[in-house]
Amino acid sequence: MTTLRKFIENCNIDADIAYDEPMAKHTTFKIGGPADAFVRPRNAAAFATLLRAAREAGLPVAVIGGGANLLVADRGVRGVVASTEALRETRISDGEIFYAGAGLSVVQLVRLAMQNALSGLEFAAGLPGSVGGAVYMNARCYEREFADVIIKIDYLEPEEFSAASTTMDRAGWAYKRTPFMAEGALAGTLITGAAFTLTRGDGAAIAARMAEFEADRDAKGHFDFPSAGSLFKNNREFGKPTGRILDELGFRNRRIGDAMVSPKHANIFINAGQASAADMVALIEEAQAAARKSFGIELEPEVIRLGEF
C-alpha cells in the first residue's frame, strides 16, 4: 500500500483519492470489499495522466461509472479503481443537442432533458448508473435504447490515452452490444462523454411519460432493495422474457444468504440486507444451471464481476 500511495502522489493529478475504500459504497448492489485506491479524476486530462502512469508502472486500473451492473468481490479490488463520477459536464447546443459527461447519472440526464423540454430520453427514467455506463452497455428498456439518440461519443483512445471522438454508426451497435466492448472496434477506450440528439417537446408531457416508466419500474420492485436492475439479458431466441423463464423455474423469492430474487420480478436479484458477493454469485449460477437443465438455454448476465472472486 505504501508503494501505491507513493505512485498516486507522484502522479500529481487533479482527483479525489481514498485508500481501502469499500466498494459497497459505489455500486447499486451495495456489495463489495475494499479497493486498494479509489480515485475520482476531476477531468479527462487527469484521467489520461493516471492511465498513462499506471501503464508505465504496470499497475492495474479498473474504470467504473455509476456502479450499476457491477458486482464487486468480497475481497475487493487490488490496484486502482478509477471512477468517472466527476465527469459531469452538461451543455445544450443548437437547441436540441444535449451533451453530457460520462459521470453524470442517467437519472440526472433524463431530468435535465425534461427540464429543458427535450424529448427522447424518457424511456431511461429511473434507470440506474451513469451516462458512460449506459453508452458502453447500450442500455435498453421499453423497446428503446441509447443508440437511438446518440450522435457522438468522446473517449480516450487506448494507445496514448489521447482525447478522440466518434459519430454514431449503427453497424457496430446491437441489443446491449457496442463497439466499446471486448473485441469491438473501440474496445479498450474510456468513454468520457456523449452527445444526444433530442426533439423539442412539452415539458409537462415529457414529465408525465417519465412518471409512467418510473411507476412501472416501481411496480416491478426496482427501487425496493439494492439491485442491479435486470440481472440477465433477454434473448428473443428463447421465445419469452428471462423474467418469465425464471418464474416458471420457481425463482421468485429464491434466496442464498441475503442474496435474493425479488418477490415482484424474477429477473431482479436483490441485496435483502447484508448480501455477500459470494452468495450473489451462487444465486446467479443456480439460476443459470436451472435454465440450462430445464430448457437447454444459457442465461447471459448483464452484471460484470470485478475484483478477486
C-alpha distance (Angstrom), angle and dihedral (degrees) to the residues before:
residue distance angle dihedral
M1 . . .
T2 3.81 . .
T3 3.80 89.6 .
L4 3.80 90.8 48.6
R5 3.80 92.1 50.4
K6 3.79 91.1 50.6
F7 3.79 90.6 49.1
I8 3.80 92.8 53.2
E9 3.80 92.8 44.1
N10 3.80 89.8 51.6
C11 3.82 90.4 51.5
N12 3.80 87.6 65.5
I13 3.80 92.5 -161.3
D14 3.79 130.3 165.3
A15 3.79 97.9 -108.8
D16 3.79 147.6 115.5
I17 3.81 109.6 -109.5
A18 3.81 132.7 -166.2
Y19 3.81 130.5 173.0
D20 3.81 127.1 -143.3
E21 3.79 86.8 9.8
P22 3.85 114.7 -179.7
M23 3.77 106.6 -120.8
A24 3.80 90.2 -154.3
K25 3.81 84.5 80.0
H26 3.79 91.1 60.0
T27 3.82 105.2 45.5
T28 3.80 131.0 72.7
F29 3.82 88.5 -130.4
K30 3.84 89.0 59.5
I31 3.80 87.1 -137.6
G32 3.79 130.4 122.5
G33 3.79 145.2 87.8
P34 3.82 126.5 -113.3
A35 3.77 128.3 -56.2
D36 3.80 112.2 -138.3
A37 3.80 87.5 -130.9
F38 3.79 128.6 5.1
V39 3.80 112.8 -161.0
R40 3.81 129.0 -174.6
P41 3.82 108.4 -169.0
R42 3.81 109.4 -155.0
N43 3.80 95.9 -142.3
A44 3.80 141.8 13.8
A45 3.81 92.8 -99.4
A46 3.81 90.8 57.1
F47 3.80 89.0 48.9
A48 3.79 90.5 52.9
T49 3.81 91.9 49.3
L50 3.80 91.2 51.5
L51 3.80 93.9 48.0
R52 3.80 93.7 47.5
A53 3.80 93.0 49.0
A54 3.81 92.9 45.6
R55 3.78 92.1 51.8
E56 3.80 91.6 50.0
A57 3.81 89.6 49.6
G58 3.80 93.8 45.4
L59 3.79 90.1 -121.5
P60 3.82 119.3 150.6
V61 3.81 117.2 -120.9
A62 3.80 123.8 -170.2
V63 3.80 115.3 -164.9
I64 3.79 119.3 -149.9
G65 3.78 135.9 177.0
G66 3.79 125.5 -165.6
G67 3.80 94.0 -20.9
A68 3.81 95.8 -114.7
N69 3.82 116.3 138.3
L70 3.79 87.7 19.7
L71 3.80 127.3 121.0
V72 3.80 112.8 -172.8
A73 3.80 121.0 -158.9
D74 3.79 120.8 -107.8
R75 3.81 89.4 -120.0
G76 3.78 89.9 55.1
V77 3.79 131.0 -138.8
R78 3.77 126.9 -51.7
G79 3.78 118.9 -139.5
V80 3.79 121.8 8.5
V81 3.77 130.2 -18.1
A82 3.81 108.3 -161.9
S83 3.80 117.6 -162.9
T84 3.81 126.2 -155.8
E85 3.81 89.4 -153.3
A86 3.83 94.8 115.8
L87 3.82 93.8 53.6
R88 3.81 95.0 93.3
E89 3.78 105.6 136.2
T90 3.81 115.1 147.5
R91 3.78 132.3 -175.7
I92 3.78 139.6 159.3
S93 3.80 121.2 -142.2
D94 3.80 133.7 177.8
G95 3.79 86.9 13.1
E96 3.80 95.7 -85.1
I97 3.82 107.2 45.4
F98 3.79 111.4 95.9
Y99 3.83 117.0 -167.7
A100 3.81 120.0 -164.9
G101 3.79 133.1 179.4
A102 3.79 117.9 -119.4
G103 3.80 93.4 -110.1
L104 3.79 96.6 57.8
S105 3.78 110.5 108.1
V106 3.79 117.1 -114.5
V107 3.81 88.1 -125.0
Q108 3.82 89.7 58.0
L109 3.81 91.9 44.1
V110 3.80 93.0 54.3
R111 3.79 93.2 43.3
L112 3.81 93.2 50.5
A113 3.80 90.4 49.1
M114 3.81 89.5 52.4
Q115 3.81 92.3 47.4
N116 3.80 88.4 54.4
A117 3.84 92.1 46.7
L118 3.82 91.9 -114.1
S119 3.79 116.9 148.1
G120 3.80 130.1 -157.9
L121 3.80 104.5 72.1
E122 3.81 99.8 67.0
F123 3.82 90.9 107.4
A124 3.82 88.8 67.8
A125 3.82 95.4 56.1
G126 3.79 108.3 135.5
L127 3.81 93.6 9.3
P128 3.83 111.0 145.6
G129 3.78 124.7 -130.8
S130 3.78 137.1 40.5
V131 3.79 136.6 -57.9
G132 3.80 91.1 -108.1
G133 3.79 92.4 52.1
A134 3.80 92.9 45.9
V135 3.81 90.7 51.4
Y136 3.81 93.0 44.6
M137 3.83 92.0 50.8
N138 3.83 96.0 34.2
A139 3.79 87.0 -127.1
R140 3.79 112.2 -140.6
C141 3.79 137.0 -169.0
Y142 3.78 138.7 150.4
E143 3.82 91.5 18.7
R144 3.81 92.6 -59.4
E145 3.80 130.6 100.1
F146 3.78 138.5 -169.4
A147 3.79 91.8 -107.5
D148 3.82 87.2 67.8
V149 3.81 91.9 68.6
I150 3.82 106.5 25.2
I151 3.80 116.3 107.0
K152 3.83 102.0 165.4
I153 3.79 138.2 14.2
D154 3.80 126.7 -161.1
Y155 3.79 118.6 -151.6
L156 3.79 146.8 157.2
E157 3.80 110.2 -108.5
P158 3.82 115.6 -129.6
E159 3.81 100.8 -120.9
E160 3.81 105.5 59.5
F161 3.83 96.1 -3.3
S162 3.80 88.6 -119.2
A163 3.79 119.5 163.3
A164 3.80 114.3 -97.0
S165 3.78 139.6 156.0
T166 3.78 140.4 -152.1
T167 3.77 134.4 -161.4
M168 3.79 122.5 -129.7
D169 3.79 116.0 -79.9
R170 3.79 108.9 176.0
A171 3.80 91.1 -158.3
G172 3.80 89.5 82.6
W173 3.81 96.3 44.8
A174 3.79 130.9 81.3
Y175 3.80 140.5 145.2
K176 3.82 102.9 -29.6
R177 3.80 89.5 -25.7
T178 3.80 127.4 114.9
P179 3.82 139.5 169.9
F180 3.83 87.9 -107.5
M181 3.79 93.4 68.8
A182 3.80 126.1 88.5
E183 3.80 112.6 -55.9
G184 3.81 91.6 8.5
A185 3.79 121.9 128.6
L186 3.81 91.3 -103.4
A187 3.81 98.7 36.3
G188 3.79 113.4 147.3
T189 3.78 95.0 28.5
L190 3.80 122.9 122.5
I191 3.79 115.6 -129.6
T192 3.82 110.9 -136.1
G193 3.80 101.1 173.5
A194 3.78 146.9 -24.3
A195 3.80 140.3 -144.3
F196 3.78 121.4 -136.7
T197 3.77 128.1 -160.3
L198 3.79 109.6 -138.9
T199 3.79 135.4 168.2
R200 3.77 131.9 -119.5
G201 3.77 112.1 -103.4
D202 3.77 145.2 153.7
G203 3.80 111.5 -68.4
A204 3.81 93.8 -145.6
A205 3.80 92.3 49.8
I206 3.80 91.2 48.1
A207 3.81 90.7 49.8
A208 3.80 91.0 49.4
R209 3.80 92.1 52.1
M210 3.80 90.6 48.6
A211 3.81 89.6 51.3
E212 3.82 90.2 54.3
F213 3.79 92.3 54.8
E214 3.79 93.1 44.2
A215 3.82 90.5 50.4
D216 3.80 90.2 51.8
R217 3.80 90.9 50.5
D218 3.79 89.5 48.5
A219 3.81 91.5 51.3
K220 3.82 89.7 52.5
G221 3.81 91.3 52.7
H222 3.80 99.2 -109.8
F223 3.80 92.1 139.9
D224 3.83 100.7 37.3
F225 3.81 98.7 85.9
P226 3.80 137.7 2.1
S227 3.79 107.6 -74.9
A228 3.79 144.0 141.8
G229 3.78 93.3 -116.2
S230 3.81 111.7 -119.6
L231 3.80 107.7 15.1
F232 3.81 99.0 -160.2
K233 3.77 130.9 39.4
N234 3.79 119.2 -112.7
N235 3.79 114.9 -116.3
R236 3.81 117.3 -159.6
E237 3.80 89.7 -154.0
F238 3.81 88.8 68.4
G239 3.80 90.1 64.6
K240 3.78 94.5 -132.3
P241 3.83 139.3 48.7
T242 3.78 117.4 -82.8
G243 3.81 90.5 -117.8
R244 3.81 90.2 60.8
I245 3.81 91.2 47.2
L246 3.80 91.0 53.4
D247 3.80 90.0 44.9
E248 3.79 90.0 56.4
L249 3.79 88.3 50.3
G250 3.83 90.3 54.0
F251 3.78 96.4 -114.5
R252 3.80 100.6 141.7
N253 3.81 108.1 112.3
R254 3.83 90.9 8.5
R255 3.78 107.2 151.2
I256 3.80 142.4 -171.2
G257 3.78 109.9 -177.9
D258 3.79 105.9 -46.6
A259 3.80 92.4 -28.0
M260 3.79 103.7 104.2
V261 3.79 143.6 167.8
S262 3.79 110.5 -120.1
P263 3.82 116.3 -102.5
K264 3.81 87.5 -137.9
H265 3.81 101.7 49.0
A266 3.79 128.1 17.3
N267 3.82 94.9 -147.6
I268 3.80 93.9 57.2
F269 3.80 112.9 86.2
I270 3.79 113.7 -165.8
N271 3.77 142.6 -165.2
A272 3.80 99.8 -123.6
G273 3.80 94.2 -173.3
Q274 3.78 124.7 -40.2
A275 3.79 100.7 -3.2
S276 3.78 118.0 175.5
A277 3.77 123.8 -139.4
A278 3.81 88.3 -121.1
D279 3.80 91.7 57.6
M280 3.81 91.8 46.5
V281 3.81 91.0 51.0
A282 3.82 89.8 49.0
L283 3.80 90.8 52.0
I284 3.81 92.2 47.3
E285 3.79 91.9 49.7
E286 3.80 91.4 46.7
A287 3.81 89.6 55.8
Q288 3.81 91.7 47.7
A289 3.80 91.5 49.3
A290 3.80 92.1 49.7
A291 3.82 92.7 50.3
R292 3.78 90.7 46.7
K293 3.80 93.3 49.7
S294 3.80 98.2 42.9
F295 3.81 102.3 34.8
G296 3.81 106.3 14.4
I297 3.81 91.2 -122.2
E298 3.79 131.8 129.8
L299 3.80 114.5 -134.1
E300 3.81 110.8 -147.1
P301 3.82 115.9 -147.9
E302 3.78 120.1 -132.9
V303 3.80 87.4 -157.2
I304 3.81 118.3 95.8
R305 3.80 119.9 -147.9
L306 3.78 119.7 -134.9
G307 3.78 130.5 -173.8
E308 3.80 138.1 13.2
F309 3.79 106.3 -19.2
